[in-house]
Amino acid sequence: MYLIEPIRNGKRITDGAIALAMQVYVQENIVLDDDILFPYYCDPKVEIGKFQNAEIETNQDYLKEHHIPVVRRDTGGGAVYVDSGAVNICYLINDNGIFGDFKRTYTPVIEALRRLGATGVKMTGRNDLVIEGKKVSGAAMTITKGRVYGGYSLLLDVDFDAMENVLTPNRKKIESKGIKSVRSRVGSIREHLADQYQGITIDEFKNLIVCQLLKIENITQAKRYDLTEEDWQQIDALTERKYKNWDWNYGNSPQYRYHREGRLSGGTVDIHLAIEKGQITACRIYGDFFSKTDIADLENLLIGTRMKEEEVLQVLESTALKSYLGAATAEELTRLIFS
């Protein structure tokens, strides 16, 4: 099995979107004479499943305040928060009937964790690992061109406060057709490791797991495939085109509806929106404000706007809002919409 890591010119890349793009690029463009393992750890990010709604899964205010990106992956499954306290083990292997068999893909890492002292680790449900009832890993996979691409996270000791805040949506009044994550009690692997591993760094933990999976004594013995600068240029392009692109991460969210209500300078406003592919497709505004102009004109103005705060604000600032909502300002209404 080949080892491919997000290392460029000798420097490890900790941008989760780039790590994901690297794996997808290899999946689509590189065929080797053996299976491939992609281990990585990264800066804080929220990774959502292919069929999920980013608005439903995350606290958008918290993400914005802490500059945490949302990245939509190409596989199904639920939303996960990962940071530099988690090792992500991804793989690209020939199918041989393994697609959908999470037990087979988890067995090697269960054995690895037990060798490191976490003897209580076990698989539960369809695609999770738990220790003493707390989830320490979740898995996902897909298949393309006869190869299975998938992986799982190993929670050594992530920031659980951040995880709780990130995965608690702040927009409550949403009706969505998207697949929602099932929340689980999560735990840390570190406290269950043997004494000699209690002080390991995330990089050391990554190397230990990789060595166990590849059945080697030292990480230097791994059979590596080094990406070329030309490969990296293609990965850069894919990252910008897709995994750091709002249209992919948010615009691909399933259709959903929600409403907001609040007191603005001009009176009470109750706004109902329908969103499809990240764009407003329907809008109704109610309230006790005094309007000089048909409110339907303002509703129609918002239709077609992407659900990005700066774009909605720009649209509202471009019209004589006071003729519709009295003393209410564009900033007030935008804040209400994205509250």
C-alpha positions in Angstrom: 0.0 0.0 0.0 1.3 3.4 -1.0 1.4 6.3 1.5 0.5 9.7 0.1 0.5 12.7 2.5 -0.3 16.4 2.1 3.4 17.4 2.0 4.6 19.9 -0.5 8.2 20.9 -0.9 8.9 19.3 2.5 6.2 21.2 4.3 3.1 19.6 5.7 -0.2 21.2 4.6 -2.9 21.5 7.3 -5.6 23.0 5.2 -8.4 20.5 5.2 -9.9 21.6 1.9 -6.5 21.0 0.2 -6.1 17.6 1.8 -9.5 16.6 0.5 -8.8 18.0 -3.0 -5.5 16.0 -3.0 -7.3 12.8 -2.3 -9.9 13.4 -5.0 -7.3 14.4 -7.5 -5.4 11.1 -6.9 -8.6 9.1 -7.1 -9.4 10.6 -10.5 -6.0 10.8 -12.1 -3.4 8.5 -10.5 -3.5 4.7 -10.8 -0.7 2.8 -9.0 0.1 -0.9 -8.7 -1.2 -1.0 -5.1 -3.8 0.5 -2.8 -3.3 4.0 -1.3 -3.5 5.4 2.2 -4.0 9.1 2.9 -3.4 10.1 6.5 -3.7 13.7 7.6 -4.6 16.2 10.3 -5.7 19.7 9.7 -6.8 23.1 11.0 -10.4 23.3 12.3 -13.0 22.6 9.7 -16.5 21.2 9.5 -16.9 18.5 6.9 -20.4 17.7 5.8 -21.7 14.8 3.8 -22.5 15.1 0.1 -26.3 15.1 0.7 -26.4 17.4 3.7 -27.6 21.0 4.3 -24.8 23.2 5.6 -27.4 25.5 7.2 -29.0 22.7 9.1 -25.8 21.1 10.4 -23.8 24.1 11.6 -23.8 27.2 13.7 -23.1 29.8 11.0 -22.5 32.6 13.5 -19.9 30.6 15.4 -18.2 29.5 12.1 -17.9 33.1 10.9 -16.6 34.4 14.3 -13.9 31.7 14.5 -13.1 31.6 10.8 -13.9 27.9 10.5 -14.7 26.7 7.0 -17.3 24.2 5.9 -16.1 21.7 3.3 -18.5 19.4 1.5 -17.0 16.0 0.8 -17.9 13.7 -2.1 -19.1 10.8 0.2 -22.3 10.5 2.2 -22.5 10.4 6.0 -22.9 13.0 8.6 -21.3 16.3 9.6 -18.1 16.2 11.6 -15.9 18.8 13.3 -12.2 18.0 13.1 -9.1 19.9 14.1 -5.5 19.2 14.8 -6.6 16.8 17.6 -8.0 14.3 15.1 -6.2 12.1 12.6 -8.1 11.3 9.4 -7.3 8.0 7.8 -8.5 7.9 4.2 -7.9 5.2 1.6 -8.3 4.3 -2.0 -8.5 0.5 -2.5 -9.8 -2.0 -5.1 -13.4 -3.0 -4.4 -13.2 -6.8 -4.0 -16.6 -6.6 -2.4 -15.6 -4.3 0.4 -17.9 -1.4 -0.5 -20.3 -0.8 2.3 -18.5 -3.2 4.6 -17.4 -0.8 7.3 -16.5 -3.7 9.5 -13.7 -4.9 7.2 -12.3 -1.4 6.8 -12.4 -0.7 10.5 -10.9 -4.0 11.7 -7.3 -3.0 11.1 -7.6 0.2 13.0 -9.4 -1.5 15.8 -6.5 -3.9 16.1 -4.1 -0.9 15.9 -5.8 1.0 18.7 -5.9 -2.0 20.9 -2.2 -2.5 20.5 -1.7 1.1 21.6 -3.7 0.4 24.8 -7.3 1.3 23.8 -8.5 -2.2 24.5 -12.1 -1.1 24.9 -12.6 0.2 21.4 -15.3 -1.5 19.4 -17.5 -0.9 16.4 -21.2 0.0 16.9 -24.0 0.7 14.5 -23.3 1.0 10.8 -20.1 3.1 10.8 -18.9 4.2 14.2 -16.2 3.3 16.7 -16.8 3.8 20.4 -14.9 3.5 23.7 -17.0 3.1 26.8 -20.1 4.3 24.9 -18.6 7.4 23.5 -18.0 7.9 19.8 -14.3 8.2 18.8 -14.6 7.7 15.1 -17.1 7.9 12.2 -16.6 6.5 8.7 -17.9 7.1 5.1 -17.1 5.7 1.7 -18.1 5.8 -2.0 -17.1 3.8 -5.1 -15.9 4.9 -8.5 -14.3 3.1 -11.4 -14.0 0.0 -9.3 -12.1 1.6 -6.5 -13.5 2.3 -3.0 -12.6 5.7 -1.6 -13.4 6.3 2.0 -12.1 7.0 5.4 -12.6 7.7 9.1 -11.6 10.2 11.7 -9.8 9.2 14.9 -10.5 11.6 17.8 -7.3 11.8 19.8 -8.3 14.9 21.7 -10.2 17.4 19.7 -11.7 20.7 21.1 -15.0 19.4 22.4 -16.3 22.9 23.2 -15.7 24.0 19.7 -17.3 20.8 18.4 -20.4 21.4 20.4 -20.7 25.0 19.3 -20.0 24.3 15.7 -22.5 21.4 15.4 -25.4 23.2 17.2 -27.3 25.1 14.5 -28.2 28.6 15.3 -30.9 28.8 12.7 -33.7 26.8 14.4 -36.7 27.5 12.2 -35.6 25.5 9.2 -37.5 22.8 7.3 -35.1 20.8 5.2 -35.2 17.8 2.9 -31.5 17.2 3.5 -30.2 14.3 5.5 -29.5 15.3 9.1 -26.6 14.1 11.2 -27.3 11.9 14.2 -25.7 13.4 17.2 -23.7 11.1 19.4 -21.7 11.5 22.7 -18.1 11.8 21.6 -15.0 11.0 23.5 -11.2 11.1 23.4 -8.9 8.3 22.5 -5.9 9.7 24.3 -7.1 8.9 27.8 -7.5 5.2 26.8 -4.0 4.7 25.4 -1.2 2.9 27.3 0.9 5.0 29.7 3.8 5.3 27.3 1.6 6.9 24.7 -0.2 9.5 26.9 2.1 12.4 25.9 2.2 11.7 22.1 1.7 14.5 19.6 -0.8 14.3 16.8 1.9 13.6 14.3 3.3 10.8 16.4 -0.2 9.3 16.8 -0.6 9.5 13.0 2.7 7.7 12.5 1.9 5.0 15.0 -1.5 4.3 13.4 0.0 4.3 9.9 2.8 1.9 11.0 0.2 -0.5 12.5 -1.9 -0.3 9.4 1.0 -0.9 7.0 2.6 -3.5 9.4 6.0 -1.7 9.5 8.2 -0.8 12.4 9.0 2.8 11.4 7.3 5.4 9.2 10.5 5.7 7.2 9.8 2.2 5.9 6.5 3.3 4.2 6.3 2.9 0.5 5.5 6.5 -0.6 4.2 8.2 -3.7 5.4 11.8 -3.9 3.1 14.2 -5.8 4.9 16.3 -8.4 4.6 20.1 -8.7 2.4 19.6 -11.7 0.1 17.4 -9.5 0.0 20.1 -6.9 -0.9 22.8 -9.5 -3.9 20.6 -10.5 -4.8 20.1 -6.8 -4.7 23.9 -6.2 -7.1 24.4 -9.1 -9.5 21.8 -7.8 -9.4 23.3 -4.3 -10.4 26.7 -5.6 -12.9 25.4 -8.1 -14.7 23.1 -5.7 -13.7 22.6 -2.1 -13.3 26.3 -1.3 -16.2 27.3 -3.6 -19.4 28.6 -2.0 -21.5 27.0 -4.7 -20.2 23.5 -3.8 -20.2 23.8 -0.1 -23.4 25.8 0.4 -25.0 26.0 -3.1 -25.4 22.2 -3.2 -27.5 22.1 -0.1 -30.9 20.5 -0.6 -34.0 22.6 -0.8 -35.1 24.1 2.4 -37.5 26.7 3.9 -37.3 28.8 7.0 -38.6 32.0 8.5 -37.3 34.7 10.8 -39.3 37.2 12.8 -38.1 40.2 14.8 -38.6 43.8 15.7 -36.9 46.3 13.4 -36.8 50.1 13.4 -39.9 50.2 11.2 -41.9 47.6 13.1 -42.2 43.8 13.4 -41.1 41.8 10.3 -41.8 38.1 9.6 -39.9 36.9 6.6 -40.4 33.5 5.0 -37.8 32.1 2.5 -37.5 29.1 0.2 -33.9 28.2 -0.7 -32.8 25.9 -3.5 -29.2 25.3 -4.6 -28.2 28.1 -2.3 -30.5 30.7 -4.0 -33.7 32.4 -2.8 -36.5 31.0 -4.9 -39.5 32.4 -3.0 -40.0 35.1 -0.4 -42.9 36.4 1.6 -42.7 39.3 4.1 -45.3 40.0 6.7 -45.4 42.4 9.7 -47.0 45.5 11.2 -44.7 48.0 9.4 -46.2 50.8 7.2 -45.3 50.4 3.5 -45.6 53.0 0.8 -44.8 50.6 -2.0 -46.1 47.1 -2.8 -44.1 44.7 -0.6 -44.2 42.1 -3.4 -41.7 44.2 -5.3 -39.2 43.8 -2.5 -40.0 40.1 -2.2 -39.3 39.7 -6.0 -36.1 41.6 -5.7 -34.6 39.1 -3.3 -35.6 36.1 -5.5 -32.5 34.8 -7.3 -30.1 36.1 -4.7 -27.5 33.7 -3.3 -27.8 33.1 0.5 -24.6 34.9 1.2 -24.9 37.7 3.8 -22.9 40.2 1.8 -24.9 39.6 -1.4 -28.3 39.9 0.4 -27.1 43.1 2.0 -26.0 44.5 -1.4 -29.4 43.8 -2.9 -31.2 45.5 0.0 -28.9 48.5 -0.1 -29.6 48.9 -3.8 -33.3 49.7 -3.2 -35.2 52.4 -1.3 -36.0 50.1 1.6 -37.7 52.7 3.6 -40.5 52.8 1.1 -41.2 49.2 2.0 -40.4 48.8 5.7 -40.5 52.3 7.1 -37.4 53.1 9.2 -35.9 49.6 8.9 -32.4 49.5 7.4 -30.7 47.1 5.1 -28.3 46.1 7.8 -31.2 45.3 10.2 -33.1 43.2 7.8 -29.9 41.3 6.7 -29.1 40.5 10.3 -32.6 39.2 10.9 -32.4 37.0 7.8 -29.1 35.5 8.9 -29.8 35.2 12.6 
